[in-house]
Amino acid sequence: MPRNRQDKSAPDSVKRPAGSGPAESDLAEGDRAPSFRLTQDDGTTIALKDFKGRNLVLYFYPKADTPGCTVEAIDFSAKRAAFAKAGTDILGVSADPVTAQAKFKTKHRLKIPLASDESKAMLEAYGAWGEKSMYGRKFMGVIRKTFLIDGAGRIVRVWPKVKVPGHADEVLEAARAI
């Protein structure tokens, strides 16, 4: 997968194609995936266009190094070779800073790239930023969801409310079916 060196002066960017379907938070199967450019855990940039011709699992997680997010990242990382055999790359995204992503990846020996969207523009474009509730308290945060995007940039499958156990296996099965 090609990587571009980060231009420190360029802000992260996200573009939603005109006429690409429903409102940003209502992305559905068949829609064009909103383009993005984010900084990865290694300091390089990654963009949707870098995956042209390959499928992409784009999964959003609330916070690096928390229990559910750790299990999910380890599961996807353990299945990286099987996804690659299915012509599919994996990218995890949260609003954590790049340094937190890098520590998370190193601590758990993850084999998949993690990207940071501190601006939350990409999270919003994919409907992965919104109101959450915990212990009766409402707050804004990252919504755990996953998209399977084909090599032409179209959304093939959406998992809007992810339950971590067994999720990576379900996504792998869908990737193999493309």
RAJOLIN-V894897 format. One record per pair of residues at least 12 apart in sequence whose C-alpha atoms are under 7 Angstrom apart, sorted by the first residue. I is the first residue (numbers start at 0). J is the second residue. Records with the same first field share a line. If there is no record, write none. Layout:
I: J / J
This chain:
0: 49 / 50
1: 49
2: 43 / 44 / 45
3: 43 / 44 / 45
4: 43 / 44
5: 42 / 43 / 44
11: 36 / 37
12: 35 / 36
13: 33 / 34 / 35 / 36 / 120 / 121
14: 33 / 34 / 35
15: 33 / 34
16: 33
19: 31
23: 124 / 125 / 126
24: 123 / 124 / 125 / 126
25: 126
26: 125
27: 154 / 157
28: 154 / 155 / 156 / 157
29: 153 / 154 / 155
30: 153 / 154
31: 152 / 153 / 154
32: 152 / 153 / 154
33: 124
34: 47
35: 47 / 121
37: 114 / 115 / 116
38: 114 / 115
39: 97 / 112 / 113 / 114 / 115
40: 97 / 98 / 100 / 101 / 112 / 113 / 114
41: 101
50: 150
51: 150 / 151
52: 150 / 151
53: 86 / 87 / 149 / 150
54: 86 / 87 / 88 / 148 / 149 / 150
55: 87 / 88 / 89 / 147 / 148 / 149
56: 87 / 88 / 89 / 90 / 146 / 147 / 148
57: 89 / 90 / 91 / 145 / 146 / 147
58: 90 / 91 / 92 / 144 / 145 / 146
59: 91 / 92 / 93 / 127 / 142 / 143 / 144 / 145
60: 92 / 93 / 141 / 142 / 143
61: 93 / 140 / 141 / 142 / 143
62: 93 / 95
63: 95 / 99 / 100 / 103
64: 103
67: 163
71: 163
73: 109
74: 167
75: 167
76: 109 / 110 / 111
82: 171
85: 174 / 175
87: 174
89: 111
90: 111 / 112 / 113
91: 112 / 113 / 114
92: 113 / 114 / 115 / 116
93: 114 / 115 / 116 / 141
94: 115 / 116 / 117 / 119
95: 115 / 117
96: 115 / 117
97: 115
100: 113
127: 141 / 142 / 143 / 144
128: 140 / 141 / 142
129: 141 / 142
143: 160 / 161
144: 158 / 159 / 160 / 161
145: 157 / 158 / 159
146: 158
